């Protein structure tokens, strides 16, 4: 039961045939079941600084992986060589490994009734490929706009890129499917000030279609203006105040949520939310959505890496946790059904991963959230990885701006934000300024009662 997208590279039928042949060989060699995944990719990337090209690279790659099952034993082997001899050896190695590895009672393919057969129109592959000259022009405009901002004194350069990939999956349960995805991106990074007082900042954008990218001049100008605003930062004393997360960093909170509701973490008992299903973990009215069917979405996908249907879900509904993120294996461990979140590469088994995740915006504007704060911290940059997924303890280095009497007052740096995600989730309030830009998005978020470690 093959499925395919409407806009495919001409080679996709060939790769599906290749995978089907590989699975037939695996079963002929003694495998009870098998699946295979293939990635073909091409990319073009450019870096320039002060108008001079420092890097212009084009790359093409292809990789495939075969997973075979003998009873409840599985083995995975990958290769970049698609010659008949190499594929025969691939099958031989995979089957030999599967005979000797320990049993995994939860491994296995999807049941035939779980296989997805109807493909949504996601429009996630731009058929046009930009020229090197176009990437150079985008980067030039962005960097020149950044350098034109008064007070910008140096440049770390501008980068532009394009990529397109074909993803193909086939399995002995009857599933075959393939689709193409594309990305175009542009960024600029500059420095302001002089000597030891220099500050750096950046701006960037990434889209499926090049025509949807923000204007290069606006990206460069924003990078320059952000760097200027960071000049002459101050230190502040340790305190407990409201913290406001800029959208550039607030989406990271969604990453902590999705990591903590991932099926393997729940099955192992290593998540601070392991016993919170159906309970309120956010304030009333908070909704967080996972939608794999966003048109031109950066993380949209028609089916998951096990051939199972993908569907829009509210991960958080009116503050309540409604679901785990599950692939087949973690679902079986928990006695549940897969949620269609499996993702995989060529050399490892599937594991759950979110699609397009966003927090539904609140009623107040960013300015209204700030207006209610006599003293607080507006965060624009986070550093370090001090988040404990088992306990929810949160500690991150941060920089941004101090809030006084409801207004951004001056830049601050060398601070640490500390709290616990359980309390942070319950106390957060979203603003109304959500923009769907990066596949994981949140509006400006205010959280009261966090500890700021400073002087």
C-alpha positions as CSV (number, residue, x, y, z in Angstrom):
1,X,0.0,0.0,0.0
2,X,2.3,2.7,-1.2
3,X,1.8,6.4,-0.5
4,X,3.6,9.4,-1.9
5,X,3.6,13.1,-2.0
6,X,2.4,15.2,-5.0
7,X,5.9,16.9,-5.5
8,X,8.6,14.2,-5.6
9,X,12.1,14.0,-7.1
10,X,12.0,11.7,-10.1
11,X,14.1,9.1,-8.3
12,X,11.6,8.3,-5.6
13,X,9.9,5.3,-7.3
14,X,13.4,3.9,-7.8
15,X,14.3,4.2,-4.1
16,X,11.1,2.5,-3.0
17,X,11.8,-0.4,-5.4
18,X,15.3,-0.6,-3.9
19,X,13.9,-0.8,-0.4
20,X,11.3,-3.4,-1.3
21,X,14.0,-5.5,-2.9
22,X,16.2,-5.2,0.2
23,X,13.3,-6.4,2.4
24,X,12.6,-9.3,0.2
25,X,16.3,-10.3,0.4
26,X,16.2,-10.1,4.1
27,X,13.1,-12.3,4.4
28,X,14.7,-14.7,2.0
29,X,17.8,-14.8,4.2
30,X,15.8,-15.9,7.2
31,X,14.3,-12.7,8.7
32,X,10.7,-12.9,10.0
33,X,10.1,-9.2,9.3
34,X,12.1,-6.2,8.2
35,X,11.9,-2.5,7.4
36,X,14.3,-0.1,5.6
37,X,14.7,3.6,5.5
38,X,16.6,5.8,3.0
39,X,17.7,9.4,2.9
40,X,18.9,11.2,-0.2
41,X,20.0,14.8,0.4
42,X,21.5,17.7,-1.4
43,X,22.6,21.0,0.1
44,X,24.2,24.3,-0.8
45,X,25.7,26.5,1.9
46,X,27.4,29.9,1.8
47,X,29.3,32.0,4.4
48,X,30.6,35.5,3.8
49,X,32.2,38.2,5.9
50,X,32.6,41.8,4.9
51,X,31.3,41.0,1.5
52,X,33.8,38.3,0.8
53,X,32.8,34.7,0.3
54,X,34.5,32.5,2.9
55,X,32.7,29.3,2.1
56,X,30.6,28.0,-0.8
57,X,29.9,24.3,-0.6
58,X,27.5,21.9,-2.3
59,X,27.1,18.4,-1.0
60,X,25.1,15.4,-1.9
61,X,24.7,12.3,0.2
62,X,22.7,9.1,0.4
63,X,22.3,6.7,3.2
64,X,20.1,3.7,3.9
65,X,19.4,1.5,6.9
66,X,18.0,-2.0,7.2
67,X,16.3,-3.4,10.3
68,X,15.5,-7.1,10.5
69,X,13.6,-9.1,13.1
70,X,14.0,-12.8,14.0
71,X,11.4,-13.5,16.6
72,X,11.8,-10.7,19.3
73,X,15.4,-10.0,18.3
74,X,16.3,-7.1,16.0
75,X,19.4,-5.8,14.4
76,X,20.1,-2.6,12.4
77,X,22.8,-2.1,9.7
78,X,23.4,1.0,7.6
79,X,25.3,1.7,4.4
80,X,26.1,4.4,1.9
81,X,27.0,1.9,-0.8
82,X,24.0,0.8,-2.9
83,X,25.8,-1.7,-5.2
84,X,24.2,-5.1,-5.4
85,X,27.2,-6.7,-3.7
86,X,27.1,-4.2,-0.8
87,X,23.4,-4.7,-0.3
88,X,23.8,-8.5,-0.2
89,X,26.5,-8.1,2.4
90,X,24.2,-5.7,4.3
91,X,21.4,-8.2,4.5
92,X,23.8,-11.0,5.5
93,X,25.3,-8.9,8.4
94,X,21.9,-7.8,9.6
95,X,20.4,-11.3,9.7
96,X,23.5,-12.7,11.4
97,X,23.4,-10.1,14.1
98,X,19.7,-10.6,14.7
99,X,20.3,-14.3,15.5
100,X,22.6,-13.5,18.4
101,X,21.4,-10.2,20.0
102,X,19.3,-10.3,23.2
103,X,15.5,-10.4,22.8
104,X,13.5,-7.3,23.0
105,X,9.9,-8.1,23.9
106,X,8.7,-4.7,22.7
107,X,10.2,-4.5,19.3
108,X,8.3,-5.1,16.1
109,X,6.6,-3.5,13.1
110,X,3.2,-1.8,13.1
111,X,0.2,-4.0,12.6
112,X,-1.3,-3.7,9.1
113,X,-4.4,-1.8,10.4
114,X,-2.1,0.9,11.8
115,X,-0.5,1.6,8.5
116,X,-1.3,5.0,7.0
117,X,-2.7,5.1,3.5
118,X,-4.0,8.6,2.9
119,X,-1.5,11.4,2.5
120,X,-2.2,15.0,3.5
121,X,-1.1,17.9,1.2
122,X,1.7,19.4,3.4
123,X,3.6,21.4,0.7
124,X,6.9,20.8,2.5
125,X,9.2,20.6,-0.6
126,X,10.0,23.6,-2.7
127,X,10.7,22.3,-6.2
128,X,13.1,25.2,-7.1
129,X,16.7,25.2,-6.2
130,X,18.3,28.6,-5.5
131,X,21.5,29.5,-7.4
132,X,24.7,30.2,-5.6
133,X,24.4,33.8,-6.9
134,X,21.1,34.2,-5.1
135,X,22.5,32.9,-1.8
136,X,25.4,35.3,-2.2
137,X,23.0,38.2,-2.8
138,X,20.9,37.4,0.2
139,X,23.9,37.2,2.5
140,X,25.3,40.4,1.1
141,X,22.1,42.4,1.7
142,X,21.8,41.0,5.2
143,X,25.3,41.8,6.2
144,X,25.3,45.2,4.7
145,X,22.1,46.1,6.5
146,X,23.6,44.9,9.8
147,X,26.8,46.9,9.3
148,X,24.8,50.0,8.4
149,X,23.3,50.2,11.9
150,X,25.1,53.0,13.8
151,X,27.4,51.6,16.4
152,X,28.0,48.2,14.8
153,X,31.8,47.8,14.6
154,X,32.5,44.3,13.4
155,X,30.9,41.4,11.6
156,X,30.9,37.6,12.2
157,X,29.4,37.3,8.8
158,X,26.2,36.2,7.1
159,X,25.2,32.6,6.2
160,X,22.7,31.4,3.6
161,X,21.7,27.9,2.8
162,X,19.4,25.5,1.0
163,X,18.8,21.8,1.3
164,X,16.4,19.2,-0.1
165,X,16.0,15.6,1.0
166,X,14.0,12.5,0.0
167,X,12.8,10.3,2.8
168,X,11.7,6.8,1.9
169,X,10.4,4.0,4.2
170,X,9.3,0.4,3.4
171,X,8.4,-2.5,5.6
172,X,7.4,-6.1,5.3
173,X,4.0,-5.3,6.8
174,X,3.1,-3.8,3.4
175,X,3.9,-0.1,4.0
176,X,5.9,1.9,1.5
177,X,6.0,5.7,1.5
178,X,8.2,8.6,0.5
179,X,8.2,12.3,0.5
180,X,10.5,15.3,-0.1
181,X,11.4,18.1,2.3
182,X,13.3,21.3,1.7
183,X,14.8,24.2,3.7
184,X,16.2,27.6,3.0
185,X,17.8,29.8,5.7
186,X,19.5,33.1,6.2
187,X,21.4,34.6,9.2
188,X,23.6,37.5,10.1
189,X,25.8,38.0,13.2
190,X,27.5,41.3,14.1
191,X,29.3,43.0,17.0
192,X,28.8,46.4,18.5
193,X,31.1,48.5,20.6
194,X,34.9,48.4,21.0
195,X,37.6,46.6,23.0
196,X,36.4,44.6,26.0
197,X,33.0,46.3,25.8
198,X,31.9,44.6,22.6
199,X,28.6,42.8,22.4
200,X,27.4,40.2,19.8
201,X,23.9,39.4,18.6
202,X,22.3,37.8,15.6
203,X,19.1,37.2,13.7
204,X,18.0,34.4,11.4
205,X,15.2,32.8,9.5
206,X,14.4,29.4,8.1
207,X,11.6,28.3,5.8
208,X,10.5,25.5,3.5
209,X,10.1,27.9,0.6
210,X,12.7,30.5,-0.2
211,X,9.9,32.9,-1.2
212,X,8.7,32.8,2.5
213,X,12.0,34.0,4.0
214,X,12.0,37.3,5.7
215,X,13.5,40.2,3.8
216,X,17.3,39.9,4.0
217,X,17.7,43.6,4.9
218,X,15.3,43.2,7.9
219,X,17.3,40.2,9.2
220,X,20.5,42.1,9.0
221,X,19.0,45.3,10.5
222,X,17.5,43.3,13.4
223,X,20.9,41.7,14.1
224,X,22.6,45.0,14.2
225,X,20.0,46.7,16.4
226,X,20.0,43.7,18.9
227,X,23.8,44.0,19.2
228,X,23.5,47.8,19.9
229,X,20.9,47.3,22.6
230,X,23.2,45.0,24.5
231,X,26.0,47.5,24.9
232,X,27.1,48.5,28.4
233,X,25.4,45.7,30.3
234,X,25.2,45.8,34.1
235,X,25.2,43.2,36.9
236,X,22.3,43.0,39.3
237,X,22.1,41.6,42.8
238,X,20.6,38.2,43.5
239,X,16.8,38.3,44.0
240,X,13.5,36.7,43.3
241,X,11.5,38.5,40.6
242,X,9.2,37.9,37.6
243,X,11.1,36.6,34.6
244,X,9.9,37.3,31.0
245,X,11.1,35.0,28.3
246,X,11.5,36.5,24.8
247,X,10.0,34.3,22.0
248,X,13.6,33.6,20.9
249,X,14.1,31.6,24.2
250,X,10.6,30.9,25.4
251,X,10.2,28.0,22.9
252,X,12.9,26.2,24.8
253,X,10.4,25.6,27.6
254,X,8.4,23.6,25.1
255,X,11.4,21.5,24.4
256,X,11.7,20.7,28.1
257,X,8.0,19.7,28.1
258,X,8.3,17.4,25.0
259,X,11.4,15.8,26.4
260,X,9.7,15.1,29.7
261,X,6.6,13.4,28.1
262,X,8.6,11.2,25.7
263,X,7.6,7.6,26.0
264,X,11.0,6.1,26.8
265,X,11.5,8.5,29.7
266,X,8.1,7.6,31.0
267,X,8.7,3.9,30.6
268,X,12.0,4.2,32.4
269,X,10.5,6.4,35.2
270,X,13.1,9.1,34.6
271,X,10.8,12.0,34.0
272,X,9.5,14.5,36.5
273,X,6.1,14.2,34.8
274,X,5.9,10.4,34.9
275,X,2.9,10.4,37.2
276,X,1.1,13.5,35.9
277,X,-1.1,12.1,33.1
278,X,-4.5,13.8,33.1
279,X,-3.4,16.2,35.8
280,X,-3.1,20.0,35.6
281,X,0.5,20.9,35.0
282,X,0.0,24.3,33.5
283,X,-2.4,27.2,34.5
284,X,-6.0,27.0,33.4
285,X,-6.5,28.1,29.8
286,X,-3.0,27.0,28.6
287,X,-3.0,24.9,25.4
288,X,0.0,23.4,23.7
289,X,-0.4,21.9,20.3
290,X,1.6,19.3,18.3
291,X,0.6,19.5,14.7
292,X,2.4,17.5,12.0
293,X,0.1,18.8,9.3
294,X,1.0,22.5,9.2
295,X,1.3,23.5,5.6
296,X,4.9,24.4,4.8
297,X,5.8,23.6,8.4
298,X,9.4,22.9,9.3
299,X,8.6,19.7,11.2
300,X,5.5,18.6,9.2
301,X,5.4,15.0,8.1
302,X,2.7,12.9,6.5
303,X,3.5,9.7,8.4
304,X,6.0,8.7,11.1
305,X,9.1,6.6,10.8
306,X,7.1,3.4,11.4
307,X,4.5,4.2,8.7
308,X,1.8,5.2,11.3
309,X,-0.6,8.0,10.8
310,X,0.3,11.4,12.2
311,X,-2.3,13.7,13.6
312,X,-2.8,17.0,15.4
313,X,-3.0,16.7,19.1
314,X,-3.3,19.0,22.1
315,X,-0.5,17.9,24.3
316,X,-1.8,20.3,27.0
317,X,-5.5,21.1,27.1
318,X,-6.7,23.8,29.5
319,X,-3.5,23.2,31.5
320,X,-4.0,19.4,31.7
321,X,-1.5,16.8,30.3
322,X,-3.3,14.7,27.8
323,X,-0.8,12.4,26.1
324,X,2.7,11.0,26.0
325,X,4.8,11.1,22.8
326,X,5.0,7.4,21.8
327,X,6.5,5.2,19.1
328,X,5.5,1.6,18.8
329,X,8.1,0.3,21.3
330,X,7.5,2.8,24.1
331,X,3.7,2.4,23.6
332,X,4.0,-1.4,24.1
333,X,6.1,-0.9,27.2
334,X,3.3,1.3,28.6
335,X,0.4,-0.8,27.4
336,X,-0.8,2.0,25.1
337,X,-1.1,2.7,21.4
338,X,1.5,4.6,19.4
339,X,0.7,8.3,18.9
340,X,2.5,8.4,15.5
341,X,5.6,10.2,16.8
342,X,8.3,7.8,15.7
343,X,11.4,9.3,14.1
344,X,14.6,7.6,13.1
345,X,17.9,7.7,11.3
346,X,19.5,4.9,9.3
347,X,21.7,3.4,12.1
348,X,19.4,3.2,15.0
349,X,15.8,2.2,16.0
350,X,12.9,4.6,16.0
351,X,12.2,6.8,18.9
352,X,9.5,9.4,19.6
353,X,10.0,13.0,18.5
354,X,7.5,16.0,18.3
355,X,6.4,17.7,15.1
356,X,5.3,21.3,15.0
357,X,4.8,22.3,18.6
358,X,3.4,25.7,19.7
359,X,1.7,27.3,22.7
360,X,-1.6,29.0,22.0
361,X,-1.2,32.7,22.7
362,X,-2.7,34.4,25.7
363,X,-4.9,37.5,25.9
364,X,-2.4,40.1,27.0
365,X,0.1,41.9,24.8
366,X,3.8,41.7,25.6
367,X,3.6,45.3,26.8
368,X,0.8,44.5,29.2
369,X,2.8,41.6,30.7
370,X,5.7,44.0,31.3
371,X,3.6,46.9,32.6
372,X,2.6,44.9,35.7
373,X,6.3,44.3,36.7
374,X,8.0,46.8,39.0
375,X,11.3,44.9,38.9
376,X,12.1,41.9,36.7
377,X,14.3,40.3,34.2
378,X,13.6,40.1,30.4
379,X,15.6,37.2,29.0
380,X,16.9,37.1,25.4
381,X,19.7,34.6,25.7
382,X,20.1,31.4,27.7
383,X,23.3,29.4,28.1
384,X,24.2,26.0,29.5
385,X,22.2,22.9,29.9
386,X,21.3,22.9,33.6
387,X,18.0,21.2,33.4
388,X,17.4,17.9,35.3
389,X,14.7,15.9,33.5
390,X,14.3,13.6,36.5
391,X,13.5,16.3,39.1
392,X,12.6,19.3,36.9
393,X,15.3,21.4,38.5
394,X,16.1,24.3,36.2
395,X,19.3,26.5,36.2
396,X,20.5,28.4,33.1
397,X,22.9,31.1,32.5
398,X,21.1,34.1,31.0
399,X,21.5,37.6,29.6
400,X,18.9,40.2,28.6
401,X,17.4,43.4,30.0
402,X,16.3,44.6,33.4
403,X,12.7,45.7,33.8
404,X,11.9,48.7,35.9
405,X,8.3,50.1,36.4
406,X,7.0,48.0,33.5
407,X,9.7,49.2,31.0
408,X,12.9,47.7,29.6
409,X,15.5,49.7,31.5
410,X,19.0,48.5,30.6
411,X,20.9,45.4,29.5
412,X,22.1,42.9,32.1
413,X,24.5,39.9,31.8
414,X,26.2,37.2,33.8
415,X,23.0,36.1,35.6
416,X,21.6,32.6,36.4
417,X,17.9,31.8,36.4
418,X,16.9,29.0,38.9
419,X,13.6,27.3,39.6
420,X,11.8,24.0,39.0
421,X,9.9,23.2,35.8
422,X,6.9,21.9,37.8
423,X,6.4,25.4,39.4
424,X,7.5,27.2,36.3
425,X,4.9,25.5,34.1
426,X,2.1,26.1,36.6
427,X,3.0,29.8,37.0
428,X,3.7,30.8,33.4
429,X,1.5,33.3,31.5
430,X,1.8,33.6,27.7
431,X,1.4,36.9,25.8
432,X,-0.5,37.3,22.5
433,X,2.5,37.6,20.2
434,X,2.9,34.1,18.9
435,X,4.6,33.7,15.5
436,X,5.0,30.3,13.9
437,X,8.5,30.4,12.6
438,X,10.7,27.5,13.7
439,X,8.7,24.4,14.2
440,X,8.7,24.9,18.0
441,X,7.2,28.2,18.9
442,X,5.9,30.1,21.9
443,X,4.9,33.7,22.5
444,X,6.5,35.9,25.1
445,X,6.1,34.2,28.5
446,X,6.1,35.6,32.0
447,X,6.9,33.4,35.0
448,X,6.8,34.9,38.5
449,X,8.9,33.9,41.5
450,X,12.1,32.7,39.8
451,X,15.4,33.2,41.6
452,X,18.0,35.3,39.8
453,X,21.6,34.7,40.9
454,X,23.7,37.8,40.2
455,X,26.2,39.8,42.3
